[in-house]
Amino acid sequence: MLLNGLLNPSNLSIGQHLRVAPADLRAEIHLTEREITLWDGRSLVAVYDIVPSHFDASAGNAETSVQSIEGELRGTRIPRSSALFACSNKVLHLVNGILLRSSSFSSTPSIEMQARDLNELSLLLGKGCRVSIVQDENSFDPFAEQQKTPTTH
């Protein structure tokens, strides 16, 4: 519904073309503005707030991507293959080692969001989707070619 701008699914019509998730979307994490924006090409899809935290990234802007998505339920990691995954709070692992999560109880670098926002974001982003971490808005070009980021295994 979010990707297609639908307010009421009963308004669907025969032959209507719909975008489905995960799509080839791009996320921008704006640390100074405490928000994550989600883009489909040059169109804004969604905006999410970052929970105020003490996240400290490197001084400049960085490019990375979604490495994997898993769930977290009462402090326990839940793999996608588990029946509990759907009702768990999602955790997005970025290639550079940063996590997007709804609560931070480990020393792993993480960016925190509301659980409902993160659960929605995890439905829209897939493995490999581009993620830009923006510290300096003036030097950030969202439409520049993505720099190759090393893949960690």
Backbone as JSON, one array per atom type, in Angstrom:
{
  "sequence": "MLLNGLLNPSNLSIGQHLRVAPADLRAEIHLTEREITLWDGRSLVAVYDIVPSHFDASAGNAETSVQSIEGELRGTRIPRSSALFACSNKVLHLVNGILLRSSSFSSTPSIEMQARDLNELSLLLGKGCRVSIVQDENSFDPFAEQQKTPTTH",
  "N": [[0.83, -1.19, 0.0], [1.94, 1.23, 0.81], [4.06, 1.59, -1.06], [2.6, 1.95, -3.39], [0.95, 4.08, -2.97], [-1.6, 3.71, -1.92], [-4.57, 4.21, -0.17], [-6.8, 2.82, 0.44], [-7.27, -0.5, -0.03], [-9.45, -1.58, -1.36], [-9.91, -0.03, -3.5], [-8.58, -0.94, -5.69], [-8.1, -1.65, -9.17], [-8.92, -3.63, -12.06], [-6.25, -4.6, -14.09], [-4.55, -2.67, -13.15], [-1.27, -1.55, -12.48], [1.04, -2.56, -10.07], [3.59, -1.88, -7.66], [5.76, -4.09, -6.01], [7.16, -5.3, -2.92], [10.22, -6.81, -1.69], [11.49, -3.94, -3.25], [13.68, -2.32, -5.64], [14.9, -0.32, -3.84], [16.33, 2.62, -2.24], [17.96, 3.57, 0.68], [18.47, 6.34, 2.82], [20.3, 7.33, 5.52], [20.09, 9.88, 7.58], [22.02, 11.27, 9.8], [22.37, 13.7, 11.24], [19.9, 14.92, 10.96], [18.33, 13.07, 12.08], [16.77, 11.07, 10.75], [15.48, 8.6, 8.47], [15.31, 8.27, 5.09], [13.49, 6.86, 2.4], [13.84, 5.85, -0.91], [12.66, 5.53, -4.26], [14.18, 5.45, -7.03], [14.07, 8.71, -8.01], [11.95, 9.37, -6.47], [10.39, 10.02, -3.4], [9.6, 7.63, -1.0], [9.1, 6.98, 1.71], [9.47, 8.29, 5.08], [11.27, 7.93, 8.03], [11.7, 8.25, 11.56], [14.69, 8.49, 13.49], [15.45, 7.12, 16.57], [16.48, 9.12, 19.25], [19.85, 8.72, 19.98], [23.16, 7.68, 20.95], [24.74, 7.27, 18.73], [27.73, 7.01, 16.94], [29.18, 7.6, 14.06], [31.67, 7.36, 11.42], [33.53, 10.31, 10.44], [32.78, 11.19, 7.88], [30.55, 10.88, 4.99], [29.08, 7.73, 4.11], [28.85, 4.77, 2.1], [26.91, 1.86, 1.93], [25.26, -1.33, 2.17], [22.3, -3.4, 2.54], [22.91, -6.25, 4.3], [21.73, -8.48, 5.56], [18.6, -9.57, 7.01], [17.07, -10.1, 10.06], [15.12, -11.35, 12.85], [14.21, -10.23, 16.2], [13.32, -11.23, 19.3], [12.28, -10.69, 22.47], [15.0, -10.44, 23.26], [16.19, -12.55, 21.95], [17.68, -13.82, 19.01], [16.01, -14.28, 15.95], [15.8, -16.3, 13.18], [15.0, -15.83, 9.64], [13.77, -18.11, 8.74], [12.26, -19.09, 10.8], [9.07, -19.69, 12.38], [8.39, -17.72, 14.13], [9.37, -15.41, 13.12], [7.76, -13.5, 11.76], [6.36, -12.16, 13.82], [8.36, -10.96, 15.21], [10.59, -8.28, 16.21], [12.34, -6.54, 13.76], [15.78, -6.72, 12.66], [18.13, -5.06, 10.85], [21.02, -5.84, 9.18], [23.8, -4.12, 8.15], [26.28, -3.99, 5.55], [28.62, -2.76, 6.43], [28.77, -3.38, 9.1], [27.12, -2.04, 10.87], [24.04, -1.98, 12.67], [20.53, -1.71, 12.1], [18.09, -1.28, 14.38], [15.52, -1.87, 16.89], [16.07, -1.61, 19.53], [18.89, -1.12, 21.59], [21.07, -3.21, 23.0], [23.55, -4.18, 23.02], [27.1, -4.0, 22.35], [27.49, -3.58, 19.72], [27.72, -1.39, 16.95], [24.88, 0.58, 16.38], [21.86, 1.87, 14.91], [18.99, 3.28, 16.07], [15.45, 2.73, 15.85], [11.86, 3.18, 15.96], [10.01, 0.23, 16.68], [7.77, -0.44, 15.03], [8.24, 1.14, 12.76], [10.7, 0.13, 11.89], [10.0, -2.51, 11.35], [8.31, -2.14, 9.17], [10.11, -0.94, 7.37], [11.85, -3.08, 6.99], [10.3, -4.76, 5.44], [10.21, -3.4, 3.07], [12.84, -3.04, 2.19], [15.34, -5.04, 0.7], [17.87, -7.64, 0.69], [20.99, -6.42, -0.24], [20.12, -3.89, -1.04], [20.85, -0.45, -1.56], [22.35, 1.66, 0.87], [22.84, 4.79, 2.22], [24.85, 6.5, 4.48], [24.62, 9.47, 6.01], [26.46, 12.09, 7.12], [27.4, 14.62, 6.53], [25.51, 16.81, 5.04], [25.97, 18.72, 3.04], [27.98, 17.72, 1.37], [26.89, 15.5, 0.28], [25.75, 13.52, -2.36], [22.97, 12.22, -3.51], [22.4, 10.95, -5.9], [24.68, 10.09, -7.06], [26.86, 7.6, -8.45], [26.87, 4.47, -6.8], [29.48, 3.73, -4.62], [31.7, 0.98, -4.67], [31.36, -1.32, -2.11], [33.14, -3.27, 0.22], [32.31, -6.69, 0.56], [31.44, -8.46, 3.4], [31.83, -11.58, 4.96]],
  "CA": [[0.0, 0.0, 0.0], [2.82, 2.39, 0.9], [4.77, 1.74, -2.32], [1.69, 2.31, -4.46], [0.16, 5.24, -2.58], [-3.0, 3.3, -1.73], [-5.15, 4.43, 1.15], [-7.85, 1.82, 0.61], [-7.02, -1.56, -1.01], [-10.66, -1.92, -2.12], [-9.94, 0.83, -4.68], [-7.79, -1.54, -6.76], [-8.87, -1.9, -10.38], [-8.39, -4.64, -12.96], [-5.23, -4.09, -14.99], [-3.7, -1.7, -12.47], [0.09, -2.01, -12.23], [1.45, -2.3, -8.69], [4.96, -2.2, -7.28], [5.77, -5.01, -4.88], [8.38, -5.24, -2.12], [11.17, -5.7, -1.67], [11.78, -3.34, -4.55], [15.04, -1.81, -5.72], [14.82, 0.97, -3.16], [17.56, 3.14, -1.67], [17.74, 4.22, 1.98], [19.44, 7.35, 3.26], [20.27, 7.53, 6.97], [20.57, 11.24, 7.85], [22.3, 11.25, 11.24], [22.16, 15.01, 11.88], [18.46, 15.21, 10.95], [17.7, 11.95, 12.8], [15.71, 10.46, 9.96], [15.82, 7.71, 7.37], [14.42, 8.46, 3.95], [13.47, 5.72, 1.49], [13.67, 6.38, -2.25], [12.51, 4.68, -5.44], [14.71, 6.37, -8.03], [14.05, 10.08, -7.49], [10.69, 9.57, -5.75], [10.4, 9.71, -1.98], [8.6, 6.62, -0.65], [8.75, 7.05, 3.13], [10.41, 8.93, 6.01], [11.21, 7.34, 9.37], [12.52, 8.92, 12.56], [15.68, 7.75, 14.26], [15.31, 7.36, 18.01], [17.71, 9.77, 19.74], [20.81, 7.78, 20.56], [24.53, 8.16, 20.98], [25.45, 6.63, 17.63], [28.86, 7.8, 16.46], [29.74, 7.02, 12.84], [32.88, 8.04, 10.98], [33.3, 11.73, 10.21], [32.22, 11.5, 6.57], [29.43, 10.09, 4.47], [29.5, 6.37, 3.77], [27.93, 3.95, 1.32], [26.89, 0.46, 2.32], [24.04, -1.97, 1.67], [21.7, -4.34, 3.48], [23.54, -7.56, 4.2], [20.74, -9.48, 5.93], [17.52, -9.13, 7.9], [16.61, -11.15, 10.97], [14.22, -10.86, 13.88], [14.67, -10.22, 17.58], [12.14, -11.37, 20.15], [12.68, -10.8, 23.88], [16.45, -10.59, 23.37], [16.67, -13.72, 21.22], [17.71, -13.66, 17.56], [15.07, -15.15, 15.26], [16.11, -16.33, 11.75], [13.86, -15.69, 8.73], [13.13, -19.41, 8.53], [11.45, -19.43, 11.97], [7.67, -19.27, 12.39], [8.3, -16.54, 14.99], [9.97, -14.24, 12.45], [6.73, -12.49, 11.42], [5.96, -11.38, 14.99], [9.54, -10.44, 15.89], [11.09, -6.98, 15.78], [13.38, -6.82, 12.78], [17.12, -6.15, 12.77], [18.78, -5.02, 9.54], [22.48, -5.84, 9.24], [24.42, -3.47, 7.01], [27.56, -4.59, 5.19], [29.71, -2.15, 7.19], [28.74, -3.81, 10.5], [26.13, -1.28, 11.65], [22.71, -2.57, 12.72], [19.33, -0.9, 12.32], [17.35, -2.1, 15.34], [14.57, -1.1, 17.69], [16.63, -1.38, 20.86], [20.32, -1.41, 21.59], [21.53, -3.77, 24.28], [24.87, -4.76, 22.81], [28.12, -3.01, 22.01], [27.54, -3.45, 18.27], [27.21, -0.09, 16.49], [23.51, 0.46, 15.89], [21.01, 3.04, 14.75], [17.73, 2.83, 16.63], [14.19, 3.21, 15.3], [10.67, 2.58, 16.56], [9.83, -1.13, 16.17], [6.81, -0.49, 13.93], [8.9, 1.71, 11.58], [11.73, -0.79, 11.45], [9.32, -3.67, 10.76], [7.86, -1.72, 7.83], [11.3, -0.75, 6.55], [12.4, -4.4, 6.64], [9.47, -5.31, 4.37], [10.45, -2.64, 1.85], [14.22, -3.2, 1.76], [15.82, -6.4, 0.56], [19.31, -7.84, 0.74], [21.7, -5.75, -1.32], [19.65, -2.52, -1.29], [21.82, 0.59, -1.25], [22.11, 2.48, 2.05], [23.8, 5.88, 2.39], [24.9, 7.06, 5.83], [24.93, 10.86, 5.72], [26.84, 12.95, 8.24], [27.57, 15.96, 5.99], [24.49, 17.01, 4.0], [26.49, 19.56, 1.96], [28.82, 16.96, 0.45], [26.19, 14.26, -0.09], [25.06, 13.5, -3.65], [22.2, 10.99, -3.47], [22.27, 10.32, -7.21], [25.99, 9.66, -7.54], [26.99, 6.15, -8.53], [27.25, 3.86, -5.53], [30.84, 3.22, -4.55], [31.74, -0.44, -4.32], [31.69, -1.57, -0.71], [33.58, -4.65, 0.37], [31.35, -7.6, 1.14], [32.0, -9.26, 4.47], [31.13, -12.87, 5.13]],
  "C": [[0.88, 1.25, 0.0], [3.53, 2.64, -0.44], [3.89, 2.26, -3.45], [0.77, 3.48, -4.13], [-1.31, 4.92, -2.39], [-3.45, 3.59, -0.31], [-6.17, 3.35, 1.47], [-7.65, 0.72, -0.45], [-8.26, -1.95, -1.82], [-10.79, -1.04, -3.37], [-9.09, 0.29, -5.82], [-8.69, -1.78, -7.97], [-8.17, -2.92, -11.26], [-7.41, -3.98, -13.93], [-4.31, -3.06, -14.38], [-2.33, -2.31, -12.22], [0.5, -1.61, -10.83], [2.93, -2.64, -8.52], [4.89, -3.1, -6.06], [7.13, -4.94, -4.19], [8.93, -6.65, -1.93], [11.47, -5.23, -3.09], [13.24, -2.88, -4.54], [15.05, -0.4, -5.15], [16.19, 1.36, -2.6], [17.21, 3.85, -0.37], [18.85, 5.22, 2.24], [19.25, 7.54, 4.76], [20.92, 8.89, 7.25], [20.76, 11.39, 9.36], [22.02, 12.59, 11.9], [20.68, 15.37, 11.95], [17.66, 14.12, 11.66], [16.51, 11.38, 12.04], [16.3, 9.54, 8.9], [14.8, 7.97, 6.28], [14.58, 7.27, 3.01], [13.06, 6.21, 0.12], [13.5, 5.28, -3.28], [12.92, 5.57, -6.61], [14.79, 7.75, -7.43], [12.78, 10.39, -6.71], [10.83, 9.13, -4.3], [9.27, 8.74, -1.67], [8.15, 6.77, 0.79], [9.85, 7.77, 3.91], [10.19, 8.31, 7.38], [12.12, 8.12, 10.3], [13.52, 7.96, 13.17], [15.47, 8.11, 15.72], [16.59, 8.05, 18.48], [18.61, 8.76, 20.43], [22.19, 8.4, 20.49], [25.35, 7.49, 19.89], [26.55, 7.56, 17.13], [29.47, 7.09, 15.26], [31.03, 7.76, 12.51], [32.53, 9.48, 10.59], [32.62, 12.04, 8.89], [31.02, 10.67, 6.22], [29.96, 8.71, 4.07], [28.42, 5.66, 2.97], [28.04, 2.52, 1.81], [25.63, -0.15, 1.72], [23.51, -2.9, 2.74], [22.34, -5.71, 3.25], [22.53, -8.67, 4.51], [19.71, -8.86, 6.86], [17.14, -10.32, 8.77], [15.69, -10.53, 12.0], [14.86, -10.91, 15.25], [13.42, -10.24, 18.46], [12.59, -11.64, 21.58], [14.16, -11.14, 24.04], [17.03, -11.78, 22.62], [16.62, -13.45, 19.72], [16.82, -14.7, 16.9], [15.42, -15.14, 13.76], [14.84, -16.22, 10.91], [13.09, -16.99, 8.56], [12.22, -19.81, 9.69], [10.01, -18.93, 11.82], [7.47, -18.01, 13.23], [8.79, -15.27, 14.3], [8.95, -13.13, 12.21], [6.37, -11.61, 12.61], [7.16, -10.8, 15.75], [9.84, -9.03, 15.41], [12.29, -7.23, 14.88], [14.69, -6.12, 13.12], [17.72, -6.21, 11.38], [20.28, -4.9, 9.74], [22.99, -5.15, 7.98], [25.8, -4.05, 6.78], [28.7, -4.02, 6.02], [29.67, -2.48, 8.69], [27.76, -3.07, 11.39], [24.79, -2.01, 11.58], [21.65, -1.48, 12.78], [18.46, -1.77, 13.2], [16.43, -1.23, 16.17], [15.05, -0.89, 19.12], [18.1, -1.79, 20.83], [20.73, -1.93, 22.96], [22.86, -4.47, 24.11], [25.84, -3.64, 22.44], [28.26, -2.83, 20.5], [27.02, -2.08, 17.86], [25.81, -0.23, 15.91], [22.84, 1.81, 15.8], [19.61, 2.59, 15.14], [16.53, 3.52, 16.01], [13.05, 2.63, 16.13], [10.45, 1.22, 15.91], [8.88, -1.17, 14.97], [7.41, 0.07, 12.64], [9.93, 0.74, 11.01], [11.12, -2.04, 10.81], [8.83, -3.34, 9.36], [9.05, -1.57, 6.89], [11.89, -2.09, 6.11], [11.58, -5.1, 5.56], [9.79, -4.66, 3.03], [11.87, -2.81, 1.31], [14.57, -4.68, 1.68], [17.33, -6.45, 0.66], [19.94, -7.16, -0.48], [21.24, -4.34, -1.62], [20.68, -1.51, -0.79], [21.39, 1.38, -0.02], [23.22, 3.53, 2.13], [23.71, 6.38, 3.82], [25.45, 8.48, 5.68], [25.23, 11.61, 7.02], [26.92, 14.4, 7.77], [26.64, 16.14, 4.81], [25.04, 17.79, 2.8], [27.31, 18.79, 0.94], [28.15, 15.67, -0.04], [25.47, 14.43, -1.42], [24.28, 12.19, -3.74], [22.12, 10.25, -4.81], [23.61, 9.95, -7.82], [26.01, 8.13, -7.6], [27.43, 5.62, -7.17], [28.68, 3.38, -5.62], [30.78, 1.76, -4.15], [32.14, -0.58, -2.87], [32.1, -3.01, -0.57], [32.49, -5.48, 1.05], [32.03, -8.42, 2.22], [31.18, -10.52, 4.64], [31.24, -13.35, 6.56]]
}
